[in-house]
């Protein structure tokens, strides 16, 4: 029996719906007999956006311009599995259709003329005992998504319409929604051990020109316990597309080395939340400085109080040369796009800046949560070009079993007129998301 939407999403709401909607939304079972199973999965998300300021981030972005645009996508696919004598064969295939309408986004990455229909997932895997090997087009997330959260960055025609001789960066728009999360090709071996120990061996080939079509190989080891999950990962860049990398100044990704240490849990205290990650990064060439990136976060939920309010503080530092790689929307607003305006359009973009973040969240109803996010950005170079402040107010509402709505109001103020905004005015920004579950 299909559970109500609020039970399926368990009040993680938008985070679950966008970062893992295919796993959370209902599926139509087509076959389930004799060890064979086949499901039809459908998801759709649409958003409308308005920004009172524009940003010269991409070539087509304009300062001192109001932007109004819409984004949407629909994804449909099949997943299935077949039980063999001592193993399980599984796989999936899906397509995504996406588009951007109106003025295009406030950073100029899209123009409003993007429409595209492509294959998204196409993978096959085999599970046997503690081993799970899969290959093909599929999503992959490492830890908290601080370094790898799929291949989701979704540019439109904002580069190509202005500089036609560069590589084609258009992935069908839907810049904020970023529906294309699967890597072009992967090989992933997952190993489940005893006592909460597990590991991943992976090779990932990006099909995304905005990421210089980088190839990555690595190993991840995690141990889950009653006090939380500890993880260590090593990631190395093995290749890039030369033309794309030279245009984006990403040639350093070929040969780049990343060592990550992380923890997430409650240290055995029910209402406590702790999360931290430290990444030491060595670049593959001298076009970019070596740099570290890290954060430490602590939160507390007043579970016995009305509305179960929660408060969180996080400090993040991204050194001048740090490359955030393929981070993305993971466990809610602010991870890892810190500030809806700053991280998506205005900058800073998780390099050479410190971020102080304070979050408040409460649930006045089982199907409704309200939140406030404050960000203070400080440039580690000391020149103030990345300094600024942002306040985001949002709601997450499960309207019924098939619809979730999330409005957000953002106010971003850069401290310097040399910013990508070109002035120090406060930008008022609004977005409204509708997540449809079938």
Buried (B, 14 or more C-beta within 10 A) or exposed (E): EEEEBBEBBEBBBBBBBBBBBBEBBBBEEEEEEEEEBBBBBBBBBBBBBBBBBBBBBBBBBBEEBEBBBBBBBBBBBBBBBBBEEEBBBBBBBBBBBBBBBBBBBBBBBBBBBBEBEBEBBBBBBBBEEEEBBBBBBBBBBBBBBBBBBBBBBBBBBBBBBBEEEBBEBBBBBBBBBBBBBBBBBBBBBBBEEEEEEBBBBBBBBBBBBBBBBBBBBBBBBBBBEEEBBBBBBEBBBBBBBEEBBBBBEBBBBBBBBBBBBBBBBBEEEEEBBBBBBBBBBBBBEEEBEBBBBBBBBBBBBEEEEEBBBBBBBBBBBBBBBBBBBBBBBBBBBBBBBBBBBBBBBBBBBBBBBBBBBBBBBBBEEEBBBBBEBBBBBBBBEEEBBBBBBBBBBBBBBBEEBEEBBBBBBBBBBBBBEBBBBBBEBBBBBBBBBBBBBB
